Amino acid sequence: MHAVARRLDGSLNFTRRVARFDLIQRDGHVIDSANRRDSINKAPEGCTSIHLAACGRMSAYDERRMSTSNTDLTKFLRGLRAVREFTAEPVSDDVLNDILEVGRWTSTGGNRQGTEVVVIRDADVKRRIGDWGARPAAGASVVLLLVTNGDAGVLDEGRMAERLALAARAHGLGSILATLKNEGPVEIRKLLGIPDDKRTVAVVPIGHIDREARKALPPNPNGGRKPIEQFAHRERF
Ligand SMILES: Cc1cc2nc3c(=O)[nH]c(=O)nc-3n(C[C@H](O)[C@H](O)[C@H](O)COP(=O)(O)O)c2cc1C
């Protein structure tokens, strides 16, 4: 078996591939040079080129080339927005599974791994989740309900949600973190057979972005962020 780097834009430039977080997959195709192929083939299944660099499996040449794309990467991270407008196009199981793998590898305090995910595609359940206050769930292709043990912190859960959202963005999808309100957390546990001692507040609806609907949104005067001087305090608050 050989490795292949799947490109979002179809081109083969390594630097761009890194910048776009493309996956390296073992699926029987070879497109890269011998050196790179060797690095890629030694990497674990599902490893990305980012990981290759981090664990020293990328050549010095490739690392130098990668440094030119660091700002692309931070731009990708900074550009994560809450998306509430989805088309009816389904999110494929392959893509969903890849997003779930990112969630599964989320760090947790003491590696407790106290947050699990229920994948919800059922239209009626998604509608109910929307009615319980997580409105964008109703129109999403898939909703990930985060189910968290009492002893796991909300920090763990929040980190998981963010990673799921970033993984969705890496696939060109939109997502949002939304919360069940009022009777929602209790009712969803009853509906989906989740034990009472679990926390069931956070959902991550994911779907293809309805770009026309987003373009038509009125400008949001509160959509920006504090200036960096008010956000980052150096040495003292
Ligand atoms: C912890 C948390 C809970 C949120 N809950 C909801 C929610 O229930 N419904 C919703 O529409 N958006 C929700 N959001 C999305 C925020 O409103 C959104 O991220 C914020 O307005 C900034 O917008 P932006 O991410 O597009 O820049 C939530 C975000 C976070 C981080």
The ligand as a Gaussian input file, in Angstrom:
#p B3LYP/6-31G(d) Opt

LIG

0 1
 C      -19.844000      28.169000      24.312000
 C      -20.588000      28.687000      23.101000
 C      -21.957000      28.523000      23.009000
 C      -22.658000      28.966000      21.890000
 N      -23.995000      28.733000      21.820000
 C      -24.673000      29.105000      20.711000
 C      -26.054000      28.790000      20.569000
 O      -26.664000      28.142000      21.426000
 N      -26.691000      29.193000      19.441000
 C      -26.044000      29.887000      18.454000
 O      -26.673000      30.223000      17.445000
 N      -24.727000      30.206000      18.548000
 C      -24.010000      29.817000      19.646000
 N      -22.663000      30.085000      19.751000
 C      -21.974000      30.801000      18.665000
 C      -21.584000      32.241000      19.074000
 O      -22.746000      33.026000      19.144000
 C      -20.593000      32.798000      18.050000
 O      -19.435000      32.007000      18.036000
 C      -20.200000      34.231000      18.376000
 O      -21.308000      35.074000      18.204000
 C      -19.068000      34.752000      17.504000
 O      -19.375000      34.544000      16.154000
 P      -18.264000      33.946000      15.175000
 O      -17.793000      32.670000      15.821000
 O      -18.954000      33.720000      13.867000
 O      -17.172000      34.962000      15.062000
 C      -21.962000      29.629000      20.844000
 C      -20.570000      29.776000      20.932000
 C      -19.890000      29.302000      22.026000
 C      -18.371000      29.448000      22.065000

